[in-house]
């Protein structure tokens, strides 16, 4: 499907959907391991959370939250096209995806500060 | 894609669309003003509803992610066949095991 669609409008959306999916698949096991430090008590999890106050880790956190938003919105786009007979005649849906991702990214920055 | 895998991928996508929306909302709400482990765990421990929610989330992810990776690997690399499928089943089991361990650690 993707190989034949380089010239089509949905190609960039499909690439972004895949790359964000790969990023999430790599991140998830690490996320689960980090959460499981709570098995050793709150102080163990706190020692990990201390790491997340570093700017580079904050940036990576922001990246993964945005990747999650990208993957979700572009996934909704796929479901809409496949199951609800949505024809992508305009860029309206892609624009909505991008707007939603920007909103999530912005709220994360504002709240995490 | 194999029809059964396609259906599983799309069904879990519907579940995940809801779950991720709730999860993103929770993240954006929870990080306000910084957070400590004590604060998080005080809110989460013993919360059966969230425990059930995240258990469903883990199962859906453990089905969804390996199927997606399978499509990408088969299209972008020469790797296919039983060794690929076996590796992805292992990845699915890893997600299930680590995911349930994390849910237990935070919500039990």
Backbone of each chain as ProteinMPNN parsed JSONL, in Angstrom:
{"seq_chain_A": "XXXXXXXXXXXXXXXXXXXXXXXXXXXXXXXXXXXXXXXXXXXXXXXXXXXXXXXXXXXXXXXXXXXXXXXXXXXXXXXXXXXXXXXXXXXXXXXXXXXXXXXXXXXXXXXXX", "coords_chain_A": {"N_chain_A": [[0.841, -1.202, 0.0], [1.842, 1.281, 0.926], [4.147, 1.573, -0.653], [3.312, 2.14, -3.202], [2.306, 4.603, -3.035], [3.746, 6.963, -2.976], [3.428, 9.409, -4.233], [1.069, 10.277, -3.379], [-1.266, 12.144, -1.321], [-1.545, 11.187, 1.267], [0.867, 10.088, 1.976], [2.941, 11.25, 3.561], [1.598, 11.418, 5.947], [1.277, 8.683, 6.466], [3.928, 7.846, 6.766], [4.713, 9.336, 9.031], [2.947, 8.245, 10.852], [3.902, 5.629, 11.03], [6.591, 6.014, 11.919], [6.169, 7.243, 14.396], [4.86, 5.156, 15.639], [6.883, 3.202, 15.777], [8.646, 4.514, 17.502], [7.085, 4.573, 19.837], [6.827, 1.836, 20.337], [9.412, 1.161, 21.036], [9.751, 2.746, 23.268], [7.787, 1.86, 25.102], [8.366, -0.669, 26.622], [10.421, 0.324, 28.269], [9.1, 2.323, 29.651], [7.274, 0.783, 31.117], [9.088, -0.638, 32.728], [10.154, 1.468, 34.219], [7.883, 2.346, 35.65], [7.449, 0.115, 37.206], [9.357, 0.316, 39.153], [8.135, 1.253, 41.329], [7.417, -0.915, 42.778], [9.376, -1.272, 44.607], [8.831, 0.6, 46.485], [7.84, 4.056, 47.227], [10.053, 5.738, 47.346], [11.929, 4.639, 45.655], [10.724, 4.99, 43.163], [10.681, 7.732, 43.192], [13.4, 8.319, 43.009], [13.813, 7.65, 40.405], [12.074, 9.484, 39.165], [13.39, 11.803, 39.709], [15.363, 11.885, 37.805], [13.839, 12.664, 35.637], [13.669, 15.353, 35.83], [15.692, 16.547, 34.557], [16.733, 18.634, 31.839], [17.191, 17.45, 29.252], [15.947, 14.97, 29.476], [13.395, 15.812, 29.982], [12.826, 16.944, 27.506], [12.863, 14.652, 25.912], [10.708, 13.344, 27.053], [8.656, 15.075, 26.347], [8.799, 14.677, 23.6], [7.934, 12.006, 23.393], [5.335, 12.116, 24.321], [4.24, 13.748, 22.374], [4.661, 12.058, 20.199], [2.869, 10.039, 20.859], [0.471, 11.437, 20.641], [0.568, 12.099, 17.93], [0.493, 9.521, 16.785], [-1.979, 8.591, 17.674], [-3.835, 10.478, 16.564], [-3.312, 10.268, 13.802], [-3.915, 7.623, 13.525], [-6.642, 7.649, 14.038], [-7.373, 8.935, 11.74], [-6.823, 6.964, 9.811], [-8.718, 5.012, 10.598], [-11.064, 6.449, 10.13], [-11.003, 6.789, 7.363], [-10.994, 4.12, 6.501], [-13.232, 2.847, 7.719], [-15.407, 4.573, 7.886], [-15.967, 5.493, 5.434], [-14.754, 7.81, 4.646], [-13.671, 10.24, 2.474], [-10.607, 11.513, 1.554], [-10.641, 14.341, 0.494], [-9.908, 16.902, 0.961], [-7.389, 18.71, 2.807], [-8.304, 18.882, 5.289], [-8.653, 16.99, 7.368], [-6.055, 16.13, 7.932], [-5.002, 18.533, 8.763], [-6.49, 18.891, 11.078], [-5.476, 16.814, 12.607], [-2.808, 17.662, 12.945], [-3.247, 20.036, 14.326], [-4.371, 19.062, 16.7], [-2.216, 17.648, 17.737], [-0.343, 19.719, 18.146], [-1.736, 21.098, 20.114], [-1.73, 19.266, 22.256], [1.051, 19.053, 22.676], [1.673, 21.659, 23.418], [0.125, 22.067, 25.752], [1.366, 20.213, 27.361], [3.943, 21.32, 27.656], [3.289, 23.714, 28.966], [2.135, 22.77, 31.339], [4.16, 21.197, 32.421], [6.111, 22.862, 33.227]], "CA_chain_A": [[0.0, 0.0, 0.0], [2.643, 2.502, 1.038], [5.162, 1.703, -1.686], [2.727, 2.665, -4.423], [1.58, 5.848, -2.778], [4.689, 8.057, -2.701], [2.992, 10.684, -4.792], [-0.246, 10.64, -2.868], [-1.305, 13.091, -0.213], [-1.468, 10.524, 2.563], [2.154, 9.421, 2.179], [3.646, 11.826, 4.722], [0.832, 10.992, 7.131], [1.557, 7.271, 6.709], [5.307, 7.747, 7.28], [4.709, 9.848, 10.409], [2.217, 7.263, 11.657], [4.806, 4.496, 11.253], [7.748, 6.401, 12.732], [5.712, 7.455, 15.78], [4.555, 3.828, 16.16], [8.162, 2.561, 16.121], [9.15, 5.201, 18.703], [6.272, 4.132, 20.976], [7.123, 0.424, 20.608], [10.71, 1.131, 21.737], [9.593, 3.421, 24.562], [6.852, 1.201, 26.023], [8.976, -1.551, 27.64], [11.176, 1.149, 29.221], [8.075, 2.993, 30.457], [6.768, -0.227, 32.058], [10.152, -0.916, 33.696], [10.254, 2.629, 35.106], [6.726, 2.339, 36.556], [7.553, -1.022, 38.129], [10.254, 0.639, 40.281], [7.249, 1.505, 42.48], [7.361, -2.151, 43.572], [10.345, -1.121, 45.697], [8.427, 1.715, 47.332], [7.744, 5.383, 46.614], [11.358, 6.392, 47.246], [12.591, 4.11, 44.455], [10.129, 5.674, 42.011], [11.122, 9.127, 43.277], [14.776, 8.388, 42.51], [13.685, 7.669, 38.941], [11.424, 10.736, 38.74], [14.419, 12.845, 39.821], [15.979, 11.905, 36.471], [12.977, 13.316, 34.653], [13.726, 16.818, 35.971], [16.769, 17.059, 33.706], [16.169, 19.208, 30.606], [17.199, 16.527, 28.109], [14.919, 13.941, 29.71], [12.122, 16.533, 29.78], [12.634, 17.078, 26.064], [12.515, 13.316, 25.42], [9.336, 13.094, 27.524], [7.787, 15.859, 25.465], [8.813, 13.992, 22.306], [7.161, 10.763, 23.4], [3.923, 12.517, 24.448], [3.837, 14.211, 21.045], [4.583, 10.858, 19.339], [1.618, 9.371, 21.204], [-0.614, 12.239, 20.059], [0.667, 11.928, 16.478], [0.065, 8.168, 16.42], [-3.427, 8.482, 17.912], [-4.637, 11.259, 15.605], [-3.173, 9.694, 12.463], [-4.645, 6.354, 13.573], [-8.067, 7.989, 13.868], [-7.519, 9.249, 10.315], [-6.902, 5.68, 9.095], [-10.012, 4.389, 10.906], [-12.126, 7.226, 9.468], [-10.964, 6.502, 5.931], [-11.317, 2.711, 6.227], [-14.506, 2.344, 8.253], [-16.516, 5.524, 7.796], [-16.082, 5.906, 4.051], [-14.322, 9.207, 4.567], [-12.768, 10.474, 1.349], [-9.726, 12.619, 1.935], [-10.592, 15.251, -0.647], [-9.212, 18.117, 1.371], [-6.39, 18.462, 3.847], [-8.93, 19.277, 6.556], [-8.426, 16.017, 8.425], [-4.64, 16.191, 8.291], [-4.837, 19.77, 9.524], [-7.065, 18.651, 12.405], [-4.496, 15.963, 13.308], [-1.667, 18.498, 13.322], [-3.715, 20.981, 15.351], [-4.547, 18.323, 17.958], [-0.873, 17.334, 18.243], [0.201, 20.973, 18.665], [-2.441, 21.412, 21.368], [-1.208, 18.365, 23.3], [2.437, 19.434, 22.937], [1.678, 22.959, 24.103], [-0.389, 21.886, 27.118], [2.405, 19.489, 28.11], [5.001, 22.29, 28.006], [2.756, 24.672, 29.947], [1.893, 22.089, 32.613], [5.354, 20.571, 32.988], [7.086, 23.897, 33.575]], "C_chain_A": [[0.87, 1.244, 0.0], [3.59, 2.692, -0.13], [4.616, 2.359, -2.947], [2.191, 4.078, -4.247], [2.493, 7.042, -2.514], [4.173, 9.413, -3.153], [1.658, 11.125, -4.202], [-0.145, 11.459, -1.592], [-1.072, 12.421, 1.148], [-0.099, 9.945, 2.882], [2.889, 9.938, 3.419], [2.939, 11.416, 6.011], [1.168, 9.55, 7.486], [2.961, 7.082, 7.293], [5.352, 8.202, 8.737], [4.019, 8.857, 11.35], [3.126, 6.089, 12.011], [5.96, 4.866, 12.179], [7.33, 6.617, 14.195], [5.379, 6.102, 16.425], [5.826, 3.094, 16.586], [8.716, 3.178, 17.411], [8.402, 4.71, 19.945], [6.59, 2.683, 21.349], [8.454, 0.285, 21.352], [10.553, 1.687, 23.147], [8.811, 2.588, 25.586], [7.492, 0.26, 27.055], [9.739, -0.759, 28.696], [10.227, 1.849, 30.187], [7.553, 2.032, 31.532], [7.808, -0.532, 33.133], [10.258, 0.224, 34.707], [9.113, 2.623, 36.127], [6.861, 1.246, 37.61], [8.556, -0.76, 39.247], [9.43, 0.943, 41.527], [7.083, 0.255, 43.342], [8.307, -2.074, 44.762], [10.044, 0.096, 46.565], [8.503, 3.05, 46.615], [9.124, 6.014, 46.427], [12.127, 5.908, 46.012], [12.049, 4.799, 43.199], [10.558, 7.137, 41.994], [12.532, 9.301, 42.726], [14.753, 8.412, 40.988], [13.106, 9.005, 38.461], [12.404, 11.908, 38.806], [15.133, 13.023, 38.477], [15.177, 12.752, 35.491], [12.973, 14.831, 34.802], [14.844, 17.409, 35.126], [16.201, 17.503, 32.355], [16.12, 18.229, 29.433], [16.121, 15.455, 28.242], [13.533, 14.554, 29.52], [11.792, 16.633, 28.294], [12.21, 15.732, 25.462], [11.08, 12.959, 25.817], [8.331, 13.811, 26.635], [7.664, 15.159, 24.112], [7.914, 12.774, 22.297], [5.662, 11.062, 23.57], [3.401, 12.985, 23.093], [3.728, 13.016, 20.086], [3.28, 10.105, 19.587], [0.429, 10.105, 20.573], [-0.633, 12.102, 18.541], [0.082, 10.576, 16.077], [-1.44, 8.004, 16.599], [-4.215, 9.227, 16.833], [-4.522, 10.688, 14.195], [-3.838, 8.32, 12.39], [-6.138, 6.583, 13.402], [-8.357, 8.303, 12.403], [-7.672, 7.955, 9.506], [-8.266, 5.03, 9.323], [-11.146, 5.116, 10.184], [-12.184, 6.9, 7.98], [-11.439, 5.07, 5.652], [-12.745, 2.324, 6.603], [-15.684, 3.307, 8.08], [-16.62, 6.145, 6.407], [-15.713, 7.375, 3.87], [-13.357, 9.361, 3.401], [-11.936, 11.718, 1.641], [-9.571, 13.599, 0.773], [-9.86, 16.546, -0.295], [-8.188, 17.747, 2.427], [-6.97, 18.731, 5.232], [-8.593, 18.291, 7.672], [-6.971, 16.029, 8.898], [-4.372, 17.431, 9.143], [-5.362, 19.594, 10.947], [-6.11, 17.81, 13.241], [-3.352, 16.824, 13.827], [-2.054, 19.46, 14.437], [-3.834, 20.284, 16.7], [-3.191, 18.016, 18.587], [-0.221, 18.588, 18.84], [-0.423, 21.31, 20.017], [-1.893, 20.569, 22.507], [0.21, 18.773, 23.683], [2.527, 20.704, 23.75], [1.212, 22.82, 25.549], [0.647, 21.167, 27.97], [3.491, 20.455, 28.569], [4.508, 23.216, 29.119], [2.592, 24.026, 31.319], [3.168, 21.576, 33.264], [6.335, 21.588, 33.54], [7.331, 24.096, 35.009]], "O_chain_A": [[0.676, 2.15, -0.81], [3.825, 3.82, -0.564], [5.34, 3.042, -3.672], [1.682, 4.679, -5.193], [2.071, 8.022, -1.901], [4.45, 10.437, -2.527], [1.176, 12.22, -4.493], [0.871, 11.477, -0.897], [-0.484, 13.011, 2.054], [0.086, 9.366, 3.952], [3.394, 9.155, 4.223], [3.573, 11.109, 7.02], [1.329, 9.219, 8.66], [3.164, 6.268, 8.194], [5.954, 7.537, 9.58], [4.446, 8.657, 12.487], [3.125, 5.612, 13.146], [6.274, 4.126, 13.112], [8.046, 6.223, 15.115], [5.592, 5.921, 17.624], [5.85, 2.442, 17.629], [9.192, 2.468, 18.297], [9.015, 4.461, 20.983], [6.622, 2.336, 22.53], [8.61, -0.599, 22.194], [11.14, 1.172, 24.099], [9.122, 2.601, 26.777], [7.195, 0.372, 28.244], [9.718, -1.11, 29.875], [10.505, 1.958, 31.382], [7.407, 2.405, 32.696], [7.467, -0.669, 34.308], [10.431, -0.013, 35.902], [9.333, 2.863, 37.314], [6.446, 1.417, 38.756], [8.611, -1.532, 40.204], [9.944, 0.902, 42.645], [6.662, 0.344, 44.496], [8.086, -2.715, 45.79], [10.913, 0.566, 47.299], [9.125, 3.18, 45.561], [9.345, 6.743, 45.46], [12.88, 6.668, 45.401], [12.805, 5.147, 42.292], [10.774, 7.718, 40.931], [12.831, 10.293, 42.063], [15.557, 9.095, 40.354], [13.58, 9.584, 37.483], [12.274, 12.881, 38.063], [15.46, 14.136, 38.066], [15.729, 13.452, 34.642], [12.35, 15.529, 34.003], [14.942, 18.628, 34.987], [15.317, 16.855, 31.794], [15.13, 18.179, 28.703], [15.471, 15.079, 27.266], [12.624, 13.924, 28.981], [10.651, 16.437, 27.876], [11.318, 15.673, 24.616], [10.335, 12.359, 25.042], [7.312, 13.252, 26.229], [6.574, 15.058, 23.549], [7.209, 12.524, 21.319], [4.82, 10.346, 23.027], [2.276, 12.67, 22.706], [2.816, 12.963, 19.26], [2.659, 9.595, 18.654], [-0.493, 9.483, 20.044], [-1.698, 12.001, 17.931], [-0.723, 10.489, 15.149], [-2.102, 7.361, 15.785], [-5.151, 8.677, 16.254], [-5.514, 10.625, 13.47], [-4.276, 7.898, 11.32], [-6.82, 5.821, 12.716], [-9.429, 7.989, 11.885], [-8.533, 7.858, 8.632], [-8.9, 4.555, 8.381], [-12.077, 4.483, 9.686], [-13.263, 6.752, 7.405], [-12.183, 4.827, 4.702], [-13.392, 1.559, 5.887], [-16.838, 2.882, 8.126], [-17.265, 7.177, 6.218], [-16.291, 8.081, 3.044], [-12.332, 8.68, 3.35], [-12.453, 12.797, 1.928], [-8.513, 13.679, 0.149], [-9.269, 17.195, -1.158], [-8.133, 16.605, 2.882], [-6.24, 18.8, 6.221], [-8.283, 18.7, 8.792], [-6.69, 15.95, 10.094], [-3.616, 17.383, 10.113], [-4.761, 20.082, 11.904], [-5.947, 18.053, 14.437], [-2.97, 16.732, 14.994], [-1.289, 19.676, 15.376], [-3.447, 20.841, 17.727], [-3.025, 18.107, 19.803], [0.382, 18.525, 19.911], [0.262, 21.748, 20.942], [-1.621, 21.082, 23.593], [0.543, 18.834, 24.867], [3.35, 20.818, 24.658], [1.82, 23.381, 26.461], [0.799, 21.464, 29.155], [3.913, 20.421, 29.725], [5.221, 23.469, 30.09], [2.874, 24.651, 32.342], [3.27, 21.519, 34.49], [7.282, 21.227, 34.239], [8.137, 24.947, 35.386]]}, "seq_chain_B": "XXXXXXXXXXXXXXXXXXXXXXXXXXXXXXXXXXXXXXXXXXXXXXXXXXXXXXXXXXXXXXXXXXXXXXXXXXXXXXXXXXXXXXXXXXXXXXXXXXXXXXXXXXXX", "coords_chain_B": {"N_chain_B": [[-1.951, -7.821, 4.378], [-2.473, -10.467, 6.696], [-5.848, -11.505, 7.147], [-6.976, -11.978, 9.744], [-5.113, -10.799, 11.419], [-5.329, -8.196, 10.513], [-7.964, -7.522, 11.318], [-7.673, -7.801, 14.107], [-5.781, -5.806, 14.557], [-7.211, -3.479, 13.828], [-9.472, -3.577, 15.516], [-8.255, -3.373, 18.053], [-7.206, -0.887, 17.65], [-9.434, 0.782, 17.798], [-10.104, 0.469, 20.5], [-7.75, 1.462, 21.617], [-7.762, 4.09, 20.709], [-9.63, 5.351, 22.311], [-8.505, 4.74, 24.832], [-5.95, 5.922, 24.73], [-6.626, 8.596, 24.464], [-7.806, 9.082, 26.963], [-5.575, 8.489, 28.547], [-3.699, 10.445, 27.707], [-5.034, 12.721, 28.59], [-4.966, 12.203, 31.334], [-2.18, 12.267, 31.808], [-1.561, 14.951, 31.149], [-3.065, 16.245, 33.042], [-2.042, 15.182, 35.431], [0.64, 15.993, 35.619], [0.666, 18.608, 36.377], [2.189, 21.216, 38.092], [4.3, 19.675, 38.907], [5.276, 16.423, 40.251], [5.361, 13.959, 42.859], [6.511, 10.663, 43.702], [5.218, 9.636, 45.927], [2.865, 11.165, 46.002], [1.682, 10.397, 43.591], [1.337, 7.593, 43.92], [-0.256, 7.508, 46.182], [-2.628, 8.366, 45.149], [-3.161, 6.419, 43.263], [-2.924, 3.735, 44.227], [-4.873, 0.893, 44.951], [-6.932, 1.688, 43.356], [-9.394, 0.414, 41.716], [-10.857, 0.791, 39.35], [-9.184, 2.234, 37.606], [-7.163, 0.391, 37.495], [-8.342, -1.707, 36.099], [-8.868, -0.368, 33.711], [-6.213, 0.253, 32.792], [-5.274, -2.34, 32.552], [-6.762, -3.362, 30.415], [-5.788, -1.61, 28.516], [-3.066, -2.406, 28.373], [-3.352, -5.031, 27.343], [-4.505, -4.478, 24.831], [-2.469, -2.958, 23.647], [-0.421, -4.857, 23.564], [-1.333, -6.52, 21.618], [-1.712, -4.824, 19.428], [0.744, -3.382, 18.86], [2.835, -5.32, 18.09], [1.691, -6.324, 15.695], [1.596, -4.081, 14.068], [4.349, -3.481, 13.916], [5.157, -5.756, 12.597], [4.084, -5.422, 10.002], [5.565, -3.176, 9.188], [8.237, -4.082, 9.339], [8.155, -6.183, 7.49], [7.695, -4.771, 5.156], [9.785, -2.925, 4.977], [12.161, -4.287, 5.369], [14.07, -7.286, 4.528], [13.296, -9.277, 6.206], [11.148, -11.917, 7.082], [8.63, -14.509, 7.509], [8.698, -17.437, 9.722], [10.549, -16.902, 11.772], [10.407, -14.16, 12.128], [7.705, -13.872, 12.919], [7.791, -15.357, 15.292], [9.555, -13.809, 16.809], [8.013, -11.532, 17.119], [5.831, -12.493, 18.54], [7.132, -13.037, 20.919], [7.834, -10.416, 21.599], [5.284, -9.402, 22.029], [4.523, -10.921, 24.278], [6.429, -9.982, 26.061], [5.62, -7.303, 26.327], [3.114, -7.754, 27.518], [3.877, -9.001, 29.955], [5.645, -7.112, 31.201], [3.936, -4.938, 31.166], [1.692, -5.705, 32.76], [3.041, -6.053, 35.14], [3.799, -3.451, 35.686], [1.264, -2.242, 35.95], [0.37, -3.578, 38.202], [2.282, -2.693, 40.049], [1.701, 0.02, 40.279], [-1.076, 0.285, 40.713], [-2.123, -1.767, 42.374]], "CA_chain_B": [[-1.865, -8.348, 5.755], [-3.348, -11.574, 7.085], [-7.134, -10.902, 7.554], [-7.181, -12.039, 11.202], [-4.246, -9.773, 12.013], [-5.914, -6.891, 10.16], [-9.119, -7.284, 12.198], [-7.162, -7.591, 15.466], [-5.117, -4.502, 14.554], [-8.199, -2.396, 13.782], [-10.296, -3.623, 16.739], [-7.477, -2.805, 19.154], [-7.037, 0.542, 17.371], [-10.612, 1.474, 18.343], [-9.939, 0.476, 21.962], [-6.63, 2.331, 21.97], [-8.108, 5.49, 20.444], [-10.261, 5.814, 23.559], [-7.585, 4.6, 25.963], [-4.868, 6.914, 24.616], [-7.213, 9.912, 24.745], [-7.92, 9.162, 28.43], [-4.214, 8.486, 29.086], [-3.111, 11.768, 27.459], [-5.701, 13.635, 29.524], [-4.438, 11.919, 32.678], [-0.796, 12.774, 31.863], [-1.549, 16.417, 31.142], [-3.624, 16.682, 34.323], [-1.234, 14.723, 36.566], [1.954, 16.628, 35.729], [0.564, 20.017, 36.763], [2.875, 21.586, 39.316], [5.263, 18.648, 39.294], [4.665, 15.343, 41.027], [6.274, 13.044, 43.548], [6.027, 9.278, 43.665], [4.273, 9.471, 47.027], [1.58, 11.749, 45.588], [1.089, 9.566, 42.529], [0.925, 6.278, 44.425], [-1.364, 7.699, 47.119], [-3.848, 8.495, 44.347], [-3.416, 5.27, 42.387], [-3.012, 2.437, 44.919], [-6.202, 0.443, 45.325], [-7.947, 2.229, 42.444], [-9.757, -0.747, 40.889], [-11.35, 1.206, 38.033], [-8.022, 2.539, 36.772], [-6.419, -0.862, 37.316], [-9.018, -2.414, 35.014], [-8.644, 0.435, 32.498], [-4.854, 0.069, 32.29], [-5.099, -3.744, 32.156], [-7.293, -3.438, 29.047], [-4.827, -0.842, 27.716], [-1.881, -3.248, 28.171], [-3.704, -6.131, 26.433], [-4.702, -3.916, 23.485], [-1.148, -2.571, 23.126], [0.372, -6.068, 23.311], [-1.82, -7.067, 20.344], [-1.617, -3.81, 18.377], [2.113, -2.977, 18.504], [3.57, -6.311, 17.294], [1.107, -6.445, 14.341], [2.073, -2.901, 13.326], [5.785, -3.659, 13.654], [5.281, -6.83, 11.594], [3.854, -4.833, 8.678], [6.673, -2.272, 8.858], [9.448, -4.881, 9.109], [7.992, -6.934, 6.241], [7.779, -3.877, 4.005], [11.034, -2.154, 4.912], [13.351, -5.14, 5.468], [13.821, -8.601, 3.916], [12.946, -10.256, 7.259], [9.77, -12.41, 7.155], [8.584, -15.931, 7.857], [8.421, -17.868, 11.098], [11.435, -16.279, 12.768], [9.847, -12.831, 12.394], [6.48, -14.047, 13.707], [8.176, -15.799, 16.633], [10.141, -12.659, 17.507], [6.941, -10.597, 17.468], [5.065, -13.116, 19.632], [7.936, -12.796, 22.122], [7.679, -8.989, 21.931], [3.94, -9.261, 22.59], [4.554, -11.486, 25.631], [7.228, -9.055, 26.87], [4.749, -6.159, 26.642], [2.11, -8.226, 28.48], [4.494, -9.261, 31.261], [6.104, -5.852, 31.793], [2.769, -4.067, 31.331], [0.918, -6.111, 33.943], [3.884, -5.803, 36.312], [3.703, -2.007, 35.954], [-0.089, -1.969, 36.449], [0.345, -4.083, 39.582], [3.132, -1.834, 40.889], [1.12, 1.356, 40.471], [-2.497, 0.305, 41.1], [-2.563, -2.819, 43.309]], "C_chain_B": [[-2.853, -9.496, 5.939], [-4.673, -11.012, 7.642], [-7.363, -10.901, 9.066], [-6.343, -10.973, 11.896], [-4.798, -8.379, 11.738], [-7.067, -6.555, 11.104], [-8.645, -6.997, 13.63], [-6.528, -6.205, 15.592], [-6.125, -3.368, 14.628], [-9.084, -2.388, 15.034], [-9.542, -3.002, 17.914], [-7.245, -1.312, 18.93], [-8.215, 1.333, 17.931], [-10.513, 1.571, 19.869], [-8.874, 1.495, 22.365], [-6.935, 3.808, 21.72], [-8.726, 6.101, 21.696], [-9.258, 5.842, 24.704], [-6.495, 5.666, 25.925], [-5.402, 8.307, 24.911], [-7.32, 10.109, 26.262], [-6.526, 9.28, 29.059], [-3.545, 9.851, 28.9], [-3.712, 12.796, 28.414], [-5.159, 13.465, 30.933], [-3.027, 12.471, 32.837], [-0.814, 14.288, 32.022], [-2.11, 16.973, 32.45], [-2.634, 16.394, 35.452], [0.073, 15.49, 36.724], [1.879, 18.078, 36.185], [1.268, 20.256, 38.094], [3.857, 20.542, 39.806], [4.592, 17.552, 40.099], [5.741, 14.518, 41.718], [5.652, 11.656, 43.521], [4.971, 9.045, 44.741], [2.894, 9.984, 46.652], [0.873, 10.877, 44.555], [0.504, 8.29, 43.141], [-0.22, 6.392, 45.427], [-2.688, 7.771, 46.36], [-4.188, 7.199, 43.621], [-3.645, 3.947, 43.137], [-4.441, 2.101, 45.314], [-7.309, 0.975, 44.429], [-8.315, 1.151, 41.411], [-10.178, -0.344, 39.476], [-10.171, 1.496, 37.093], [-7.18, 1.296, 36.519], [-7.016, -1.659, 36.154], [-8.749, -1.701, 33.685], [-7.254, 0.171, 31.924], [-4.556, -1.39, 31.939], [-5.599, -3.954, 30.727], [-6.32, -2.749, 28.089], [-3.621, -1.719, 27.367], [-2.184, -4.377, 27.183], [-3.832, -5.617, 24.999], [-3.36, -3.55, 22.858], [-0.332, -3.804, 22.744], [-0.087, -6.778, 22.039], [-1.473, -6.116, 19.198], [-0.174, -3.56, 17.909], [2.861, -4.044, 17.679], [3.016, -6.459, 15.867], [1.575, -5.276, 13.474], [3.537, -3.042, 12.954], [6.001, -4.713, 12.566], [5.109, -6.264, 10.179], [5.053, -3.984, 8.255], [7.928, -3.081, 8.508], [9.347, -5.624, 7.776], [8.1, -6.037, 5.012], [9.148, -3.234, 3.849], [12.297, -2.995, 5.015], [13.04, -6.474, 4.794], [13.351, -9.651, 4.923], [11.468, -10.629, 7.188], [9.777, -13.874, 7.564], [8.426, -16.185, 9.343], [9.287, -17.177, 12.141], [10.922, -14.888, 13.128], [8.607, -12.962, 13.286], [6.799, -14.463, 15.144], [8.729, -14.63, 17.445], [9.036, -11.707, 17.969], [6.004, -11.172, 18.534], [5.805, -12.892, 20.954], [7.799, -11.334, 22.57], [6.314, -8.737, 22.576], [3.908, -9.76, 24.039], [5.344, -10.588, 26.578], [6.382, -7.854, 27.293], [3.703, -6.547, 27.68], [2.708, -8.347, 29.883], [4.903, -7.949, 31.941], [4.926, -4.911, 32.073], [1.969, -4.414, 32.573], [1.713, -5.886, 35.232], [3.779, -4.315, 36.697], [2.329, -1.649, 36.52], [-0.197, -2.406, 37.911], [1.111, -3.149, 40.514], [2.439, -0.515, 41.229], [-0.292, 1.299, 41.07], [-2.916, -0.722, 42.144], [-2.531, -2.326, 44.76]], "O_chain_B": [[-3.951, -9.472, 5.382], [-4.646, -10.141, 8.511], [-7.888, -9.93, 9.611], [-6.8, -10.325, 12.838], [-4.75, -7.496, 12.594], [-7.143, -5.444, 11.628], [-9.14, -6.079, 14.285], [-6.71, -5.516, 16.596], [-5.942, -2.411, 15.381], [-9.411, -1.322, 15.556], [-10.1, -2.212, 18.675], [-7.102, -0.553, 19.889], [-8.032, 2.423, 18.474], [-10.799, 2.615, 20.454], [-9.05, 2.275, 23.301], [-6.431, 4.677, 22.431], [-8.391, 7.219, 22.09], [-9.164, 6.82, 25.446], [-6.153, 6.247, 26.955], [-4.715, 9.115, 25.537], [-6.969, 11.168, 26.783], [-6.319, 10.067, 29.982], [-2.901, 10.358, 29.817], [-3.002, 13.63, 28.975], [-4.92, 14.443, 31.642], [-2.701, 13.068, 33.863], [-0.168, 14.839, 32.913], [-1.691, 18.033, 32.913], [-2.408, 17.237, 36.321], [0.571, 15.63, 37.841], [2.914, 18.72, 36.363], [0.985, 19.591, 39.09], [4.211, 20.521, 40.985], [3.47, 17.723, 40.576], [6.867, 14.394, 41.236], [4.445, 11.494, 43.344], [3.972, 8.361, 44.516], [1.881, 9.343, 46.934], [-0.335, 10.647, 44.619], [-0.657, 7.95, 42.916], [-1.057, 5.494, 45.523], [-3.724, 7.312, 46.84], [-5.36, 6.905, 43.387], [-4.471, 3.135, 42.72], [-5.136, 2.91, 45.93], [-8.489, 0.75, 44.698], [-7.652, 0.995, 40.385], [-9.888, -1.056, 38.514], [-10.161, 1.063, 35.941], [-6.56, 1.159, 35.465], [-6.288, -2.215, 35.331], [-8.445, -2.334, 32.674], [-7.11, -0.099, 30.732], [-3.679, -1.657, 31.116], [-4.954, -4.632, 29.928], [-6.061, -3.242, 26.991], [-3.202, -1.773, 26.211], [-1.383, -4.656, 26.291], [-3.329, -6.24, 24.064], [-3.137, -3.801, 21.673], [0.365, -3.804, 21.729], [0.671, -7.546, 21.446], [-1.005, -6.54, 18.142], [0.096, -3.53, 16.708], [3.465, -3.703, 16.663], [3.781, -6.693, 14.932], [1.908, -5.452, 12.302], [3.928, -2.76, 11.822], [6.896, -4.59, 11.73], [5.882, -6.58, 9.275], [5.503, -4.058, 7.112], [8.597, -2.805, 7.512], [10.318, -5.694, 7.022], [8.542, -6.48, 3.952], [9.619, -3.021, 2.732], [13.394, -2.489, 4.778], [11.877, -6.769, 4.516], [13.042, -10.781, 4.546], [10.613, -9.744, 7.23], [10.822, -14.415, 7.926], [8.076, -15.294, 10.117], [8.834, -16.897, 13.251], [10.988, -14.478, 14.287], [8.474, -12.251, 14.282], [6.17, -13.993, 16.091], [8.41, -14.479, 18.624], [9.104, -11.147, 19.063], [5.448, -10.426, 19.34], [5.189, -12.597, 21.978], [7.665, -11.05, 23.76], [6.195, -7.971, 23.532], [3.341, -9.108, 24.915], [4.988, -10.441, 27.747], [6.411, -7.436, 28.45], [3.426, -5.785, 28.607], [2.136, -7.87, 30.863], [4.558, -7.702, 33.097], [4.912, -4.188, 33.07], [1.607, -3.532, 33.351], [1.144, -5.571, 36.277], [3.683, -3.973, 37.875], [2.228, -0.853, 37.453], [-0.774, -1.706, 38.743], [0.661, -2.849, 41.62], [2.58, -0.001, 42.339], [-0.663, 2.175, 41.852], [-3.974, -0.565, 42.753], [-2.868, -3.077, 45.675]]}, "name": "protein", "num_of_chains": 2, "seq": "XXXXXXXXXXXXXXXXXXXXXXXXXXXXXXXXXXXXXXXXXXXXXXXXXXXXXXXXXXXXXXXXXXXXXXXXXXXXXXXXXXXXXXXXXXXXXXXXXXXXXXXXXXXXXXXXXXXXXXXXXXXXXXXXXXXXXXXXXXXXXXXXXXXXXXXXXXXXXXXXXXXXXXXXXXXXXXXXXXXXXXXXXXXXXXXXXXXXXXXXXXXXXXXXXXXXXXXXXXXXX"}
